[in-house]
């Protein structure tokens, strides 16, 4: 009688017409893990399976957290120890190859996309956040993970067998693409610890100036380059050379453009153009994405690179068409997979030395960052481009070395 009373209070039950779409059925308690298991099965992943890329769930709310928050929930629940995977890099590669990220937590992606459209997340004030949060973690920390060059960008593995060889090959490739010669002046935008400038000054005899927003990198880099014709400036690119009085034969930006943001591309390339001689060359080395509509991954934005914004190739072309001719585009994004896996191996080997300084949650966060990013490049969701540009075109055509 009680149930009948409630039905009568709501009015007569209506049967949907055949041409009316039925409202989506909300998952019942306990449905979350079944839904996640079905989705992961599309990527060849089994929940609590035995293969190295299978997901082992330890907390009963893991699935619901992932379904509600997408990649943010996936990363945060891993950081909290709610799930594990023997081969996290392959797990992420399979998830992305199956495009599962488009089926869960879409609300979080929508919010992330709206933020990027409505606000300049890479403003002058915000630009320094990534330096303090990420690059100033400690020089000793990065030394253990990186090679002797302290190169924190993709290595070039065409003929390399080790991380050291891959990073040396990358630095030399950049110098040869720019056609560096003794006496030239090189500007490095986002110079890090000075890996390119140090190599170019030592092996190609050029004079170098580097811009950075990290105090740790600038201080340590200047010490590393002591005795070389290398200068570091702690300065945002927007405030550099406003009148174009400083002129450079060559300009490079290696792994910094991901922090510029699409709203600031015109300002960035205007600065490059006013600083580059008419017969000069500019090399842009950047991670890129395939689709403009895809916002920055919410987990990466919150925990690793705040306010990051990956470009598409089309966005770069649009932003440079007024001032530059694109001479060469070289995609070796698959090499970032091997680079990240090498960094991860070195990070895990050195972790006991840092365990007392950083928490276990940080350990899991950094592991997730390195392995998940390796998975994105393995799935070819992310790219790595080296683009050579000139103001008026190289006479007779540019030839990639």
Secondary structure, DSSP 4 states (H G I P E B T S, - for coil): -HHHHHHHHH-S--PPPTTSPPPPPPPPTTHHHHHHHHHHHHTT--BT-SSTTSBEE-STTHHHHHHHHHHHHHHHHHHTTSEE-TTHHHHHHHHHHTTGGGTS-HHHHHHHHHHHHHS-TT-TTGGGHHIIIIITS-HHHHHHHS-TT---S----SS-SSHHHHHHHHHHHHHHHHT--TT-EEEEET-TTSHHHHHHHHHH--EEEEEES-HHHHHHHHHHTTTSSEEEEE--GGGS-TTS-S-EEEEEEES-GGGT-GGGHHHHHHHHHHHEEEEEEEEEEEEEES-TTPPPPHHHHHHTSTT--PBPHHHHHHHHTTT-EEEEEEE-THHHHHHHHHHHHHHHHHGGGTTTTS-HHHHHHHHHHHHHHHHHHHTTSEEEEEEEEESS--TT-----
